[in-house]
Amino acid sequence: MNSAKHDAQPQTAAGWFARVQAGSLSDAERRDFERWRAADQENALAYAQCELAWELTGALANEAEFTHGGAPAADTASHGMALHDWRIWGSVAASVTLATTLVLTADVDSGQRYQTDIGEQRVVHLEDGSSVMLNTNSILAVSYSHSQRSLVLERGEAFFSVAKNPDRPFVVDVGGTEVRALGTAFNIEKQHDNVEVAVTQGLVEVSAQRRFWQDANRTRLQPGQGVIWHANVSTERLTPTPIDLERVTAWQARKLYFDNEQLADALAEYNRYTKRQFVLVEDTLADQRISGVFNVGDDKALTFALEKSLGARIVATDNRVLVLAGQ
């Protein structure tokens, strides 16, 4: 994608979103909107991030008056803020670019540590204008200096929206892997010894070093590329591969995206978000495949899919959902 198109996407998405919310689209314009969203995966992602911003703003309305750039204050009776003029709100939404720039916590000072519980998500606004959305069961440490913005993702997953500042690098350490960016947006997931980095905007450099005497293992990622790093494989090289942006960012809208996933892996991913765990009782089901998009915490929808698609038998208790082979 060329840079002009990339830079215009958040603004275009914000304009469409504001008009959809205002109910001002004609039938012909509605068809134009659907064609635009379906034409490019990144168009769909940019629009989804506007939807997420709207939901997060609604959450803010009950805590404090929300204003931005002289825009009207939040109207709690109309989902967080009023859409009196779609052009005004289009420019406001475009200015945030990504949903994660909304402020849900106080500004970060040097040496702060942030944590989410199982099923919790949190948006943190950093003092340099960057922002981070933490996924379920995650820990992030932040330590800013005048020369570098240093963060450590100790556990879990986070989406970073980085304010540009070439003189003050933005560096995230995750399991011995260093992710460096000047101005971009990217996702990092750390599960056990495995790290996955995926880029939605800009460029990042990923660097990993096995031992202090070895040369660093480096690669650069462009939008739509990612890399998976297994910390326990000493000879592995960092190799960029294409990524599915919808899958990588689905969690930001509290959705789980499974595309022909092994059932054992799919249930492990689902269990990250809930204390009521799905448990495979029989190994014969582990290699079965499942596809679909599920809302986080929607046990009924997942149970229905397991019963109808895989013929599984479900035994539910207060604390667990047992998944057995059908009879």
C-alpha positions in Angstrom: 0.0 0.0 0.0 1.3 3.5 -0.8 1.8 5.9 2.0 -0.8 8.4 0.8 -3.5 5.8 0.8 -2.3 4.5 4.2 -2.4 8.0 5.8 -5.9 8.7 4.4 -7.5 5.5 5.7 -8.2 6.6 9.3 -9.7 9.8 8.1 -11.9 8.1 5.5 -13.0 5.5 8.1 -13.8 8.2 10.6 -15.9 10.0 8.0 -17.9 6.9 7.1 -18.3 6.0 10.8 -19.6 9.4 11.8 -22.2 9.4 8.9 -23.3 5.8 9.7 -23.8 6.8 13.4 -25.7 10.0 12.4 -28.0 7.9 10.1 -27.4 10.3 7.2 -26.5 7.8 4.5 -28.8 7.3 1.5 -29.3 3.8 0.1 -26.7 4.5 -2.6 -24.2 5.9 -0.1 -24.7 2.9 2.1 -23.8 0.6 -0.8 -20.7 2.8 -1.5 -19.7 2.4 2.2 -20.1 -1.3 2.1 -18.0 -1.5 -1.1 -15.3 0.6 0.5 -15.1 -1.5 3.6 -15.1 -4.8 1.7 -12.5 -3.6 -0.9 -9.5 -3.7 1.5 -8.8 -5.5 4.7 -7.1 -2.4 6.2 -10.3 -0.4 5.4 -12.3 -2.9 7.5 -9.7 -2.7 10.3 -9.7 1.2 10.3 -13.5 1.2 10.5 -13.4 -1.4 13.3 -11.0 0.7 15.3 -13.5 3.7 15.0 -16.2 1.4 16.4 -13.9 0.5 19.2 -13.2 4.1 19.9 -16.9 4.8 20.1 -17.4 2.0 22.6 -14.5 3.2 24.7 -15.8 6.7 24.7 -19.2 5.5 25.9 -17.3 3.9 28.9 -15.7 7.3 29.6 -19.0 9.1 29.7 -20.0 7.8 33.2 -16.6 8.8 34.7 -15.9 12.3 33.5 -16.9 14.9 30.9 -15.1 14.0 27.7 -14.0 16.7 25.3 -11.4 16.7 22.5 -10.1 19.6 20.4 -13.1 21.9 21.2 -15.7 19.3 20.3 -19.0 19.1 22.3 -18.9 17.5 25.7 -20.1 13.9 26.0 -23.9 13.3 26.0 -24.4 10.3 28.2 -27.9 9.8 26.9 -26.6 9.1 23.4 -23.9 6.6 23.9 -21.1 8.8 25.2 -21.2 11.7 22.8 -23.6 13.4 20.5 -23.2 13.4 16.8 -24.5 16.9 16.1 -22.4 17.3 13.0 -20.8 14.3 11.3 -18.1 16.5 9.8 -17.0 17.7 13.3 -16.9 14.2 14.7 -15.3 12.9 11.6 -12.3 15.2 12.1 -12.3 14.3 15.8 -12.2 10.6 15.2 -9.6 11.0 12.5 -7.4 12.9 14.8 -7.2 10.0 17.2 -6.3 7.7 14.3 -6.6 4.5 16.4 -9.0 3.6 19.2 -6.2 3.2 21.6 -5.5 6.9 21.9 -8.6 7.3 24.0 -7.6 8.0 27.7 -8.9 5.4 30.1 -6.2 5.9 32.7 -4.1 8.7 34.1 -1.0 9.7 32.2 2.0 7.5 32.7 5.0 8.7 34.7 8.4 7.0 34.6 8.6 3.6 36.3 4.9 2.6 36.1 3.6 -1.0 35.8 0.1 -1.9 34.4 -1.7 -5.2 34.7 -5.0 -6.6 33.5 -7.0 -9.5 35.1 -8.4 -12.4 33.2 -11.1 -11.1 30.9 -10.1 -7.4 31.4 -8.8 -5.0 28.8 -7.4 -1.6 29.5 -6.2 1.4 27.4 -3.2 3.3 28.8 -2.4 6.8 27.6 1.4 7.5 27.7 2.9 10.9 28.4 4.5 11.2 24.9 1.1 10.9 23.2 1.5 7.2 22.5 -1.0 4.7 23.8 -1.3 1.0 24.6 -4.3 -1.3 24.7 -3.6 -4.2 27.1 -5.4 -7.5 26.5 -6.5 -10.0 29.1 -4.1 -11.2 31.8 -1.2 -8.9 30.7 1.5 -7.0 32.4 3.4 -4.0 31.0 6.2 -2.0 32.6 6.9 1.6 31.4 10.1 3.6 32.0 10.6 6.8 30.1 13.8 8.8 29.9 14.7 11.9 27.9 16.6 9.7 25.4 14.4 6.6 25.1 10.9 5.3 25.7 11.4 1.9 27.2 8.6 -0.7 27.8 8.6 -4.3 28.9 5.7 -6.6 28.1 6.2 -9.1 30.8 3.1 -11.2 30.0 0.1 -11.3 27.7 -0.7 -9.1 24.7 -0.8 -5.4 23.8 -1.5 -3.1 20.8 0.8 -0.1 20.6 0.0 3.2 18.9 3.3 5.1 18.8 3.7 8.9 18.6 6.5 9.9 16.2 9.7 11.1 17.8 12.9 10.1 15.9 15.1 11.5 18.7 13.5 9.4 21.4 13.2 5.8 20.2 10.2 3.7 21.3 11.5 0.3 22.4 9.5 -2.7 23.7 11.3 -5.6 25.3 9.4 -8.9 25.3 11.1 -12.2 26.3 14.5 -11.1 25.1 13.1 -9.7 21.8 13.4 -6.0 21.2 10.8 -4.3 19.1 11.8 -0.8 18.0 9.6 1.8 16.3 9.7 5.6 15.6 6.0 6.1 14.7 3.8 3.2 14.0 1.1 0.8 15.3 1.8 -2.9 16.1 0.6 -5.8 18.2 2.7 -8.0 20.4 1.6 -11.3 22.0 3.7 -13.2 24.5 2.5 -16.6 25.5 4.9 -18.7 27.5 8.2 -18.7 25.4 6.5 -17.7 22.2 6.4 -14.1 20.9 4.3 -12.8 17.9 4.8 -9.3 16.5 2.4 -8.0 13.9 2.5 -4.5 12.2 -0.6 -2.6 11.1 1.1 0.8 10.4 4.6 2.1 9.8 7.8 0.1 10.2 9.3 -1.7 13.1 12.6 -3.5 13.7 12.5 -6.7 15.6 15.8 -7.8 17.2 16.5 -10.9 19.3 19.8 -12.1 20.7 20.3 -15.6 22.1 23.6 -15.1 24.0 25.6 -12.0 24.7 28.4 -13.2 22.3 26.1 -13.9 19.4 25.1 -11.4 16.7 21.6 -10.0 17.1 18.9 -11.7 14.9 17.1 -8.8 13.2 14.4 -8.2 10.7 12.2 -5.3 9.6 8.4 -5.6 9.4 6.1 -3.6 7.1 2.3 -3.2 7.5 0.6 -6.5 7.0 3.7 -8.5 8.1 4.5 -10.3 11.3 7.0 -12.6 12.9 6.7 -15.4 15.4 9.7 -16.0 17.7 10.1 -19.2 19.7 12.6 -18.3 22.5 13.5 -22.0 23.1 14.7 -22.6 19.6 18.3 -21.5 19.5 18.9 -21.6 15.8 15.7 -20.0 14.6 15.9 -16.9 12.5 13.4 -14.0 12.4 11.4 -14.4 9.2 8.7 -11.9 8.2 5.5 -13.5 7.0 2.1 -12.1 5.8 -0.5 -11.8 8.6 -4.3 -11.7 8.8 -5.0 -8.3 10.3 -8.5 -9.3 11.1 -7.3 -12.2 13.2 -4.5 -10.2 14.9 -6.7 -7.3 15.9 -10.1 -9.1 16.6 -9.4 -9.0 20.4 -9.6 -5.2 20.4 -13.3 -5.6 19.7 -13.6 -8.5 22.2 -13.8 -11.1 19.4 -11.9 -14.3 18.8 -11.2 -15.2 15.2 -10.6 -18.9 14.4 -9.7 -20.0 10.9 -9.5 -23.8 10.7 -7.7 -23.9 14.1 -7.0 -27.1 16.0 -9.7 -27.4 18.7 -7.1 -27.6 21.5 -5.5 -24.4 20.4 -8.8 -22.6 19.9 -10.0 -23.5 23.4 -6.7 -22.5 24.9 -7.1 -19.1 23.3 -10.8 -18.8 24.5 -9.7 -19.7 28.0 -7.4 -16.7 28.2 -10.4 -14.5 28.6 -12.5 -16.3 31.1 -12.2 -18.0 34.5 -14.8 -20.6 33.5 -12.5 -22.9 31.5 -13.4 -25.1 28.6 -11.7 -28.5 29.2 -11.1 -31.2 26.6 -11.7 -34.4 28.4 -10.7 -36.7 25.5 -7.6 -36.3 23.3 -9.5 -37.6 20.3 -11.0 -34.1 19.9 -7.8 -32.2 20.2 -6.9 -32.3 16.5 -10.4 -31.5 15.3 -10.7 -28.1 13.4 -12.9 -25.2 14.2 -13.6 -21.9 12.3 -15.7 -18.9 13.2 -15.8 -15.5 15.0 -16.9 -15.7 18.7 -17.5 -12.9 21.2 -15.3 -13.1 24.3 -17.3 -14.8 27.1 -20.1 -16.1 24.9 -20.0 -19.7 26.2 -23.4 -20.5 24.6 -22.2 -19.7 21.0 -19.0 -21.7 21.4 -20.9 -24.6 23.0 -23.4 -24.6 20.1 -20.6 -24.6 17.5 -18.8 -27.5 19.3 -22.0 -29.5 19.4 -23.2 -28.8 15.9 -19.9 -28.7 14.0 -17.9 -31.3 15.8 -20.6 -33.5 17.4 -19.1 -32.9 20.8 -21.0 -33.6 24.0 -20.9 -30.8 26.6 -21.2 -31.1 30.3 -21.3 -27.7 32.0 -20.6 -26.9 35.7 -20.3 -23.5 37.5 -16.5 -23.5 37.0 -15.8 -25.6 33.9 -17.3 -26.6 30.6 -16.3 -30.2 29.8 -16.0 -31.1 26.1 -16.3 -34.9 25.4 -16.5 -36.9 22.2 -20.1 -37.5 21.0 -21.6 -40.8 21.4 
